[in-house]
Amino acid sequence: MKPRTVSVAWLRKHDACKEQVRIYAKAFRRGEVRLTAARIRKAAALGLDLNWYAGRALDAQAWAAHNAACAQALTAYNAACAQALTAYNAACAQALTAYDAACAQALTAYDAACAQALTAYNAACAQALIKALGLKER
């Protein structure tokens, strides 16, 4: 059976996540609303998980038809995301290469400065030990 109304109580009863319930409650302040094409489009635009709803509200035959109808859009979505991820990874790779080069140069300068300071520290500690032991310079 397909519910023709949705409410915060219905969402909670069916274990909707808190964020989805919050979005629904803010958008549909009247509480229980009768489903219409306009309200379903509004819910989609707000980012409400309509597939979650469909999986709980539709019978097996309607759910299968729904999934078949969504399959082509899902394929297009996945392709668009894969293409965007490829571009993102390429941009990040260029930035990472520049970052690594800058960090390598800075690390070399850091290591040199620390090595020089360590040499001075070791010399000062050696001198302090010589003095503490009462040794004379030869």
Residue pairs with C-beta under 8 A, 6 or more apart in sequence:
1 59
2 57
2 58
2 59
2 62
3 10
3 35
3 57
4 34
4 35
5 32
5 33
5 34
5 35
6 24
6 28
6 32
6 33
6 35
6 53
7 31
7 32
7 33
8 21
8 24
8 25
8 31
9 32
10 32
11 20
11 21
11 24
12 21
14 56
16 24
16 52
20 48
20 49
20 52
23 46
23 47
23 48
24 43
24 48
27 42
27 43
27 46
27 48
28 39
33 39
40 50
43 50
44 50
51 70
54 63
54 66
55 63
58 66
130 137
